[in-house]
Amino acid sequence: MKVYFYSLFLAIFCCWTLPATGQDAGLSAYRAAEGLRKQNRCDEAIEKYEEAIRLAPQNYRYFFQMGRCELKVKDYEGAKHAFQRVIELQPSYTPAYSLLAKVYRLENDLDNAVYYYAQAASMETNPRRKVQYELFLVNLLLSQGEQEAAAQHLLRARELAPQNPDVLYYLAEIRASEGKWAEARQAYQAALATDAVQKLPPAEKAKYYYGLGVALQQVGEGAEAKKMWERAQFGSYKKLIDKQLAQENHEYFYRIALSYYLQGAYSQSELYLGRSLDLRQDYARAWLLKGRIAAKRGELRQAIAHYEQAAEVVKDSEQREKIAVTVANMYLNLEDGQGALAALQPVLAANPQQLGLQYLKARAAYLAGEYEQSISTLEALLKLGLEKQERAKYNFLLGLAARQTNDPARAAEAFRQAMVGPYRDAARQELDQLGG
């Protein structure tokens, strides 16, 4: 969880509308420019600043105020030139470094932005303003994923203002990024307890409540997390909260897992199935998908275990029957007749007349060496009104089982009845071997 805002925290630049001191040749033009700037007529103001600069080219304040106007009208090249001139004329004037950093940040030149914020922070002597510069750096570095460097600058800010709510907020953010959720929780709570945050309007408190909610969720206090999120329902936090709440839903992770499964990314799918089952162990769909993944990999024993887990929790009898059939067929593929019989037993008891289940039972009994059981099951099926193709299938298996019981007459009769469709050639082969 990372939400970084490029807020400037305190309007520390509002005090920089400073008049030129002393009487110089450009003072009149400068005053006119200031009047225009205050009326939000920056293009005209810039012309007057330029006039003042022509008359007094060494007055760094003229360049600074002109740079502010150029920044406002998004003339970034002009603003950079102006702030660079301020630095040349007055190297210790830190607001110029900070606004120059802001221009570079707006241009997405983050290396230069970091450099000039660092210059401002290193030269600033006013503690309050120094803290803000350090926090600008923390904000920017965190946005780039540079937690270690951000932590170093945050440490400097904490030394000057340990109870500053923004310092506490970024401390919480860094602890959260490190997975130290208990410490993150403590820092968010400390920030919320400050007088400065308590006086904020509800929308401006949202980031603190949202962060605290995430930390509470991570330490297992979901109910308290939801209470915090109720107080953070503003702006972009609404969607973030919805996402957090969705992640408490087992179906959310199942849907992600299914997407990965459909693309053959089985390891990723299993990761999200695990998260789904962590939230709800009796979620049959997740167990079934785990079973399908294991089957795709040829791990039939593991697949069977997952399907059997699904069968234990599924409530719909029809779905339970389908799972049993799938499991039984897997056992048959493993030539494990006893396993198939065990899988079929519960659903056979509930559906004794289901032809497909009875046929699977006959096959399972044959593989298990339970030939008489297989024969009796098949003979019961053959008493029903079946099509020739279906009867041929049952008779062929009946012939195989009868042969295993040393009953050649019964076997031969069954094979003769199987001389239909795809079983014709195999049945003839068996009859030849039986001598009839």
C-alpha positions, 0 to 999 in steps of 0.5 A: 500500500503506497499512496504518495501525494505531492502536496506541499504541506505548508504554504511556505512560499506564501511569504516570499512575495517580498518587496525589494529593499532599498531604492534602486532604479528598478523598484518602480517596475518591480512594484508594478509587476507585483501588482499585476502578479497579485491580479493574476496577470502574470504575462504582463507582470513578467514584462515588468519584472524584465524591465526591473531586471534591466534596470537592476540586474543584480537584484535576486528578488526580481529574478525570483518573483519573475520565476514564480510567475513563469512557473505559474504560466508553465514557462518552465525554461524561463522559470529555471533560468530565473531561479538559476540566476537567483542562486548565482546572485544569492547562493544561500537563498533556499526558496530558489533551490526548492522552486527549481526542484519543483520545476524539474519535478514537473518536467519529470527530471527526478534526479535534478529535483532530488538534487535541488531539494537536497541543496535547499535542505542542506543550506536552510537554517530555519528548522521549520522550513528545513523539515519541509525540504526534507519531507519534499525529498521523502515524498519524491524518493518514496514515489521512486521506490527509494525507501532507504534514501527516503528513510535517511531524509525522514530521520533528519526531519524527525530529529527536528520535528518528531511530532510533526504529523507529516513526519509521522505520516511518512514514518508510517508509510515507510514502516508499511513498505517494510512490512512493519505493520505494528509500527506503521499502525503506531505512527498513523495513530500518533499522526492522527492524535496531533492537534494539527491533524485534529483541526483538519477538515475530514477530507484532509484526514482521509490519508491518515485514516486510510493508512491506519485502516490498512495497517489494522487489516494487516495486523488482523484487526479487520473490524477496526480497519473498516471503522477507519475506512468509514472515515476515509471515504473521500476522493480517490480513497473511495476506490482504494478502500473498495479494493481493500474490501474486495481483497477480503472476499474469497471470490476476488482472489478466485477470479484472479486465479481463474484468469491465470489458470486460463492462460496456463500460468498455473503457479500464479493461479495457485498463489491466488487460490491459496489466498482465496482458501485462506479466507474461506476453507470451504470454498469448493470452486477453489479446491476444484480449480486446484484439482484441475491444475494438478491434473493438468500437470499429471499429478493425479493423486494430488488432483484427487485429494483436491477434488475430494476436499471439494466434495466434502464442502460442496452442498449441491448433490448434483455437483457432488455426483459430478465430482465423484465421477471425475475422481472415480475416472482419475482412479481408473486412469491410475488403474486403482479400482479400489479407489474408484469404488470408494469414490463412487460409494456415497453417490451410488447409495443416493443414486442406485439407478444411475446407469453411468454410475453403475457402469463406472462401478463395474469398471472399478470392480473389474480393475480391483479384481472384484470380478463377480461384483463387476459381472453382477453389476453389468448383468443388471444393466443388460436387463434394461432396454439399451441400444446395441452400441451400449449393450456391446460396451457392457457385454465386452467388459462382462466377457473380460470379467467372466474370463477372469473367473474361469467361466469361458461359456459366459465369457464367449456368450458376452463377446458374441453379444459385443460384436457391434460397432467399435468392439467387433474386432476386439470381441472376435479376437477374444472369441478366437482365443476362447476357441469359439 
